[in-house]
């Protein structure tokens, strides 16, 4: 039974901590890049400012420019310190980093892990590494094997979409490709997503808010 946890990480040793101090408006998030590397998408500032701030930060010893556009720049990075420990711990436990975004000197990180015990161990490891860790959310599938309210088919579709990169920007897989992988039509997959979104919105926001999605 998997566990999903969302953590807020801050304190000495946080990834890009030096850059946050030098450049308080820094906003960034992690993105997958080719060959399984870690991408850092920065959405504020110009390239020279970004590279000056990150280049002097000891928590980001490896920084390689990939692409840039108006208002954003993408780098392949390697982290040192607590974040390197975090990624190693998640990989060792066959977990997944679902999302990670940094702003105002702190990171919000979402992880999917195989066991609740994995979440406790990673939490303890981050605290031991000197970070301040706040658990924002910790959830597990119901006894039926899927989050409450979702059908098994809806859960399977969402899980496949996350794993395949359907929800990433830009998408790494199309709706048709994902439907082929699941052995259903793209219309059927689109409908599964729509019903799953409504169920999750209803659970988080209430039936009234979800009704606008109908």
C-alpha positions as CSV (number, residue, x, y, z in Angstrom):
1,X,0.0,0.0,0.0
2,X,1.6,3.3,-1.1
3,X,1.9,6.5,0.9
4,X,1.8,10.0,-0.4
5,X,3.4,12.7,1.7
6,X,3.8,16.4,1.2
7,X,6.6,18.2,3.1
8,X,7.7,21.8,3.6
9,X,11.5,22.0,3.9
10,X,13.4,25.0,5.1
11,X,16.4,25.9,7.3
12,X,20.2,25.8,6.9
13,X,21.3,23.5,4.1
14,X,18.1,23.8,2.0
15,X,18.7,23.4,-1.7
16,X,19.4,26.8,-3.3
17,X,19.5,28.3,0.1
18,X,22.3,30.7,-0.8
19,X,20.6,31.7,-4.0
20,X,17.4,32.4,-2.0
21,X,19.3,34.7,0.3
22,X,21.0,36.5,-2.5
23,X,17.9,36.7,-4.6
24,X,14.7,36.6,-2.5
25,X,12.4,36.6,-5.5
26,X,13.8,33.3,-6.8
27,X,11.1,30.8,-7.7
28,X,11.9,27.4,-9.1
29,X,10.7,23.8,-9.5
30,X,12.1,20.5,-10.4
31,X,11.5,19.0,-13.8
32,X,12.7,15.6,-15.3
33,X,15.2,16.0,-18.1
34,X,16.6,13.6,-20.7
35,X,18.4,10.5,-19.4
36,X,16.8,10.7,-16.0
37,X,18.6,13.8,-14.8
38,X,17.2,16.5,-12.5
39,X,16.0,19.7,-14.1
40,X,15.7,23.0,-12.3
41,X,13.1,25.4,-13.9
42,X,13.6,28.9,-12.8
43,X,10.7,31.3,-13.5
44,X,12.0,34.7,-12.3
45,X,14.9,36.9,-13.3
46,X,17.3,36.9,-16.3
47,X,19.8,34.2,-17.1
48,X,22.9,36.1,-15.9
49,X,21.2,36.8,-12.5
50,X,20.1,33.2,-12.2
51,X,23.5,31.8,-13.0
52,X,25.3,34.3,-10.6
53,X,23.0,33.3,-7.8
54,X,23.0,29.5,-8.3
55,X,26.7,29.4,-9.4
56,X,27.8,30.6,-6.0
57,X,25.5,28.3,-4.1
58,X,27.3,25.2,-2.5
59,X,24.1,23.2,-2.5
60,X,24.1,23.3,-6.4
61,X,27.6,22.1,-7.3
62,X,26.5,21.1,-10.8
63,X,24.7,23.5,-13.1
64,X,24.3,23.1,-16.8
65,X,22.1,25.4,-19.0
66,X,19.6,23.6,-21.2
67,X,17.1,26.2,-22.5
68,X,15.6,29.5,-21.8
69,X,12.7,31.7,-22.9
70,X,10.9,34.8,-21.8
71,X,10.7,34.7,-18.0
72,X,12.1,31.2,-17.5
73,X,15.3,29.2,-17.7
74,X,15.9,25.4,-17.4
75,X,19.1,23.8,-16.1
76,X,20.2,20.3,-15.4
77,X,21.5,20.3,-11.8
78,X,23.1,18.1,-9.2
79,X,22.4,18.8,-5.6
80,X,24.7,18.5,-2.6
81,X,23.8,18.2,1.1
82,X,20.3,17.5,2.4
83,X,18.6,17.4,-1.1
84,X,21.1,14.9,-2.3
85,X,20.3,12.8,0.7
86,X,16.6,13.2,0.0
87,X,16.8,11.9,-3.5
88,X,19.0,9.0,-2.6
89,X,16.7,8.0,0.2
90,X,13.6,8.1,-2.1
91,X,15.4,6.1,-4.8
92,X,16.7,3.5,-2.3
93,X,13.1,3.0,-1.2
94,X,11.8,2.8,-4.8
95,X,9.8,5.9,-4.3
96,X,9.0,8.8,-6.6
97,X,9.4,12.6,-6.2
98,X,6.1,13.8,-7.6
99,X,6.6,17.5,-7.3
100,X,9.1,19.9,-5.8
101,X,8.9,23.7,-5.9
102,X,11.0,26.3,-4.1
103,X,10.1,29.9,-3.2
104,X,10.7,32.3,-0.3
105,X,13.5,30.2,1.0
106,X,11.6,27.0,1.4
107,X,10.6,24.0,-0.7
108,X,7.4,22.1,-0.9
109,X,8.0,18.5,-1.9
110,X,5.5,15.7,-2.7
111,X,6.7,12.1,-2.5
112,X,5.0,8.7,-3.3
113,X,6.5,5.9,-1.2
114,X,5.8,2.2,-0.9
115,X,5.3,2.2,2.9
116,X,4.3,4.7,5.7
117,X,7.5,3.6,7.4
118,X,9.5,5.0,4.4
119,X,7.9,8.4,5.0
120,X,8.9,8.3,8.7
121,X,12.5,7.3,7.9
122,X,12.9,10.1,5.3
123,X,11.4,12.6,7.7
124,X,13.9,11.6,10.3
125,X,16.8,11.7,7.9
126,X,16.0,15.2,6.8
127,X,15.7,16.4,10.4
128,X,19.1,14.8,11.1
129,X,20.5,16.6,8.1
130,X,19.6,19.9,9.7
131,X,16.4,20.8,7.9
132,X,13.2,22.1,9.4
133,X,10.5,19.7,8.2
134,X,6.8,20.3,8.3
135,X,4.4,17.5,7.2
136,X,1.7,19.2,5.2
137,X,-0.1,16.0,4.1
138,X,0.2,12.2,4.6
139,X,-2.3,10.0,2.9
140,X,-2.7,6.3,1.9
141,X,-5.1,4.4,-0.3
142,X,-8.1,3.0,1.3
143,X,-8.3,-0.7,2.2
144,X,-9.8,-1.3,-1.3
145,X,-6.4,-0.2,-2.7
146,X,-7.4,3.2,-4.1
147,X,-8.0,6.7,-2.6
148,X,-11.6,7.0,-1.2
149,X,-14.1,7.9,-3.9
150,X,-12.0,6.9,-7.0
151,X,-12.7,3.7,-8.9
152,X,-9.8,1.3,-9.5
153,X,-9.9,2.3,-13.2
154,X,-9.7,6.0,-12.3
155,X,-6.8,5.4,-9.9
156,X,-5.0,3.3,-12.5
157,X,-5.4,6.1,-15.1
158,X,-4.2,8.8,-12.8
159,X,-1.2,6.7,-11.7
160,X,-0.3,5.9,-15.3
161,X,-0.6,9.6,-16.2
162,X,1.7,10.7,-13.4
163,X,4.3,7.9,-14.1
164,X,4.2,8.6,-17.9
165,X,4.5,12.4,-17.6
166,X,1.0,13.3,-18.9
167,X,0.5,16.0,-16.3
168,X,3.9,17.6,-16.7
169,X,4.6,20.8,-18.7
170,X,5.4,20.0,-21.4
171,X,3.7,16.6,-21.5
172,X,6.0,13.6,-22.1
173,X,3.1,11.4,-23.3
174,X,-0.1,12.2,-25.2
175,X,-3.6,11.2,-24.2
176,X,-3.7,8.8,-27.2
177,X,-0.3,7.2,-26.2
178,X,-1.4,6.8,-22.6
179,X,-4.7,5.3,-23.7
180,X,-2.9,2.7,-25.9
181,X,-0.7,1.8,-22.9
182,X,-3.9,1.2,-20.8
183,X,-5.6,-0.7,-23.6
184,X,-8.6,1.7,-23.9
185,X,-9.8,4.4,-26.3
186,X,-8.6,8.0,-25.8
187,X,-12.3,9.0,-25.3
188,X,-12.6,6.5,-22.5
189,X,-9.4,7.7,-20.9
190,X,-10.5,11.3,-21.2
191,X,-13.8,10.4,-19.4
192,X,-12.0,8.6,-16.7
193,X,-9.8,11.6,-16.0
194,X,-12.8,13.9,-16.0
195,X,-14.7,11.8,-13.5
196,X,-11.5,11.4,-11.3
197,X,-11.0,15.2,-11.3
198,X,-14.6,15.7,-10.2
199,X,-14.3,13.1,-7.4
200,X,-11.0,14.6,-6.1
201,X,-12.3,18.2,-6.4
202,X,-15.4,17.2,-4.5
203,X,-13.3,15.5,-1.8
204,X,-11.0,18.6,-1.4
205,X,-13.4,21.5,-2.1
206,X,-16.9,20.2,-1.5
207,X,-19.6,19.2,-3.8
208,X,-20.6,22.8,-4.6
209,X,-17.2,23.7,-6.0
210,X,-16.9,20.4,-7.9
211,X,-20.3,21.1,-9.6
212,X,-18.7,23.7,-11.7
213,X,-16.7,21.0,-13.4
214,X,-19.8,19.2,-14.6
